[in-house]
Amino acid sequence: MKNLVVLTGAGISAESGVKTFRDSGGLWENHNVMDVASYDGWLRNPSMVLEFYNQRRLQLADVSPNRAHLALAELEEIFNVIIITQNVDDLHERAGSKNILHIHGELTKVRSTQDENYIVDIGYTAMNLGDTAPDGSQLRPHIVWFGEAVPAIEEASKICQNADVFLIIGTSLNVYPAAGLIHYVPFFTPVYYLDPNPTQSGFSRKVTIITKNASEGMEEILKKLKSDV
């Protein structure tokens, strides 16, 4: 099977009702994003940050994968699909996709503040101040905050180097280092970019741009990829 590598961003989950700070001028659910998505914000008010992510988990439990998520899972019948997602939700997993790399962390997981390798899946439950890891440290959201390193980016770049087809869905391509992953894709690999408001940045390679929302555009891509097999 050929490798279909997919980079997904907030746009694919927006249709399911998952809100992001990019929709509202730097506010995420009425919070300044730097208060709830930076390490400085965590140090200033850990209780508020924990409650913020508790509410995001509750919201996540009430939404469902949309047609775009399901179409990617369907493509596993004919491709080795590897999804690199900037999203912290679990909608790809719930849609049935098997191979997903979350480069910005996962909302349903928490980790030790002392040992970044101690990670626990808590599902959609709440986490509070005083909940600690075995090492005695406070548990924090397993989210890559602004200003923090993106540990999975090296693995993501290696995946892109082996792409036979590269698909970009619902991302502005303005957030680095994720936006730079396209540069690791072999030059003659077909690249499809699906977004209702695609970036105006010039590409140094041929890119097929589909100016539609994720669900509608994925129907078009699904037919195209199936006919090419």
C-alpha positions, 0 to 999 in steps of 0.5 A: 500500500502507498503511504497517505500522510495527512496533516490536519488542523482546527478546520477539520474539527470545527465542523464537529463543534470544537472551538479554537482560539483562532475563531475569536481573535486570540480568545479561547472560550473567552479566555486570553489564549496566553492565560490558558495555553502557556507555561507562564499562564500555568504558573500564574494560575494553575487552578484556572488552567486545570478548570479550563481543560476540564471544561474542554474535555466535557465539551469534547465528550458531547461532539462527534466525528464528522464526515471528514474524519470518517472519510480518512478512516475509510481510506485505510482500506486502500492506503497506509494512512498516517495522520499528523494532527495539530488538534488535541481532540480524539475525533480521529480515533473515534472515527476509526483511524488507527495511526495518529500522531498528535504533535500538540498533545492530547486533551484526554491525557495528563502528565507529570510536571517533573517527568514528561514521560509519565503520561496518563489517559483520563478520558473526559474526567476532571483533574484538580489541583492536588492530583499528583503523579507517583513522583509527587508532582502535580499533574498537568494537561498533556498539551504543548503550550506556546513557548514549549518544544514540540517533541513529536515534530522530528517523528512527523518530519520523518513520516512526511519524507515517506509520503506517496500522497500528502493531504492537508486539511483545515490548517492555516499553515501559519503555525510552526513548526507544523507548517514546515512539514510540507518541506519534508514531503518529496517534491514529486509527491502529489499534495492536496490542500483542503481549506475554505480559506487557504493560506495565501502563501506561495508554494514552491511546489505544485499543490492542488487547492480545494476551497471547501470545508472539510466534509465536502472537500473530503468527498471530492478527495475520496473519489479522486484517490479511489479512482487513482488506485 
